[in-house]
Amino acid sequence: MSHFLGRTNGWHFDIPTLIVTLLVVPLVTYFLGILRKHGKTWGGFLFEGACYTVGRVVMHSLAARFTLKRYCRLELQKENKYLYVPSSSDVKLEIDRVFVNLTLEQQSAQTESYDQTTLFKAGNRIRVIGDPGSGKSSLVKRLFRDACLVAIASPSKAKLPLLVELKNISIPNTIASKKLGRWLYDELKRSATKSAVYGMEDCFDNYARVSGLLVLLDGLDEVASAGYARVETAIVGLSELLSNFSDKNTLILTMRTQLHQQIKDAFRSSFGKAFFVKPLSPTDVYEFLSRWPFTDRRVGPSIYAELTDRPTLREMCTNPLVLAMYVAERQSGSDPLTPESRTDFYRKVFDELLVKRRLRQTGPAPLPGKLREQRERILGRVAYEHLLDANQAANSLHWPEAMRVVREVMKCGDQDAEDIFLAISKETGLVSQEKDRETFRFIHLTFCEFLAAHEAVQGQKMVSIA
């Protein structure tokens, strides 16, 4: 008994031991139970996540090595390597040789300038806007070809480039509006798989989720009016879909200034950055002439001197299309500087913008001669009356007066007249609105003067005979 009392007299109350016994041990036991219960699920999730990450990296490496490089090599040999110059001899130029850097500016308080080498620094959703012949399609071709060269040199870090002419997009009526973005994504993938390259579908999906796609959507203004609304919805949906895949996906959308003025609000949130193609500078014109494949090197400087001596012609030739047509005419042996030849040259440029260019873009139209006659009559009378009115500033025409002319020529009502004139603006690009339904302008004063002269000789003669 005394022995037992001696032992209990040495015992004392230990608080840490009590805490461990009453709190820590039960908690550890509880968490071990949870771990034992869910450990298999968690372990499987971690294992599958690790396999997914490693697999995506491995797949990207394989796709870069075996698929993307061959795809880009094939694409570089297609028609995107050429620029077509409308002329009597149908000139085709290699874009890698003749392309001159175009300046793009964002119309904002702080104007910044970009070109094809720096454009992607501005963002990954960009609208490129310009007058007809300003070089939009040439720009996206150059962007596409440069991206292909980058992909061949460094496929694992590059984007997969895609060049899409929007006029060729035909959306089935059975596709619901909310699924149009996904449909366009699948359509782009289907187009890419036309190249005879192994594993292109998997490569496409992998790049959309890893290093990104570079989608160049060219010619929104070339989409037929009947299908425009669904194409617009598809483009916006595609942008949202690719944003969910990766922040490295980039989309470039081109359109004419004339269409942009009508639909700019639709893309303001999805394509926030809008850049306008600037006319060629004198330095750009000189560089273009130095790159043209003349057989005689003296011809380029000679043409530049001609343009320098003639300010009106020089200003017209700040448009790349007009400059290329002028050089092609000179190369064919004709001299666009004589009065008769100058009129013929202006007529060729005018016909190219008024009818021919649009017919190549959208396909044959019924009665193209009638279409030309109507447009000449409308624009000619508008220009003729404008130049006779001393109270109007040069090349700043009144919208209501144009509506009156359209109503008289087409024998139609107010709404039809507005629709017709907006269609002429969109399809020819010859006129642009300056203020909402108040004033508009011809893209160059020379076109206004040429049309007025044509109306004075032909149109007014027809009126007097009638």
Secondary structure, DSSP 4 states (H G I P E B T S, - for coil): -HHHHHHHHT----HHHHHIIIIIHHHHHHHHHHHHHHHHHHHHHHHHHHHHHHHHHHHHHHHIIIIIHHHHHHHTTSGGGEEEE-STT-EEEEHHHH--PPPEE--SSS--EE-TTTGGGG-SEEEEEE-TTSSHHHHHHHHHHHHHHHHHHSTTTS-EEEEEEGGG----TTS-GGGHHHHHHHHHHHHHTTS--TTHHHHHHHHHHTT-EEEEEE-GGGS-GGGHHHHHHHHHHHHHHHHHH-TT-EEEEEEEHHHHHHHGGGGTTTS-EEEEEPPPPHHHHHHHHHHS--SSTTHHHHHHHHHHH-HHHHHHTTSHHHHHHHHHHHHTT--TTSHHHHHHHHHHHHHIIIIIHHHHHH---S-HHHHHHHHHHHHHHHHHHHHH-TTSPTT-EEHHHHHHHHHHHHT--HHHHHHHHHHHHHHH--EEEEETTTEEEESSHHHHHHHHHHIIIIIHHHHHH-
